[in-house]
Amino acid sequence: MPDLKFLKLALWHAEQCEPVAAAFCVGCVITVPGPTPSSDPIVLTTGYSRELDGNTHAEANALGKARLLTPLEIASILYPEGVIVDPESLATIPKIDDLLTQAEVYTTMEPCSVRLSGLAPCADALIDARIKRCIIGVGEPDDFVQCEGASKLEDAGIEVIWMGGLEKECLEVARKSHR
């Protein structure tokens, strides 16, 4: 079951997060379809809270890192077996915005719908990227704000899947600095 595998990978990334008292530790994995219909999904990029400078969230970090990928890096992710990429074939590599419309986002916690810091909410960033599906480990508790990220995604036509089975682990890691 790839959904569970990728959500566990997102949980591993959440564990890499530097804990702070006023925020959650969240992990995110973005996958895209493999190069053939029978291929397994491929990890495009990952992220976790505060991985990048500026009080950043996991989903925003993963999207930001994806948008920095060069065509050659995208080719090496999509074709890990080592396709020879010459300048002519490099032009056929999908653009990141096109890949994101096919992407599935695995996040340990519901994407935020409001940021007290004034930064853009992760739900809005996922909507702007036009992702296909969002698989969520646990809803965001009301510790800091009332979150409506899943509703925002659904209202925008993004499929939302609430993945059962890892809620306890996702919350424990999310609140590791709140103990």
C-alpha positions, 0 to 999 in steps of 0.5 A: 500500500503506497499511501501508508509507505509515503505517509510513514516517510513523511512521518520520518521527515517530521521527526527531523524537525527542530521542535519549538513550543509554539508550532507543530513538527510536520513532515511532507512527501510529494509524489508523482506518477512513474514514467509508465502506467505500471510504475510505482509513484516516485518521490519528487521532493520532501519537506518538514517544518522549519527545514528552510529559513523563515518559520516555514511549514512542511508543505510549503518547503516541499513545494518550494524545493520542487520549484527549484528543481532543474529539468535535469534534476527532474529527469533524474528523479523520473528516470532513475535508471539513467536515461541519457538526456541530451538537450533535445530530449531535455525539452520533453521533460515535464515542467514542474507546474505540470508535474504538480497537477499530477502530484499526491501530497502526503502530510503528517498533519492537515495543511494549515488554513491560517498562519498567525505569522502572516505567511501564506497558508499551506492549503492555499499553496497546495491549491495554487499548485493544483495538486491532485490529491492530499493524504493526511495523517491527522487533523490539526488540533486546535492548539493554536488556530482553528484549521480548515485546510482539508475543507479548503482543499476539497472546496478547490476540487482536490481529493482529500484522503484521511489516512487511518492508523498513524494518528497517534504517531503523527500527533506525538511527533507534532507535539514533541516540544509541547511535553 
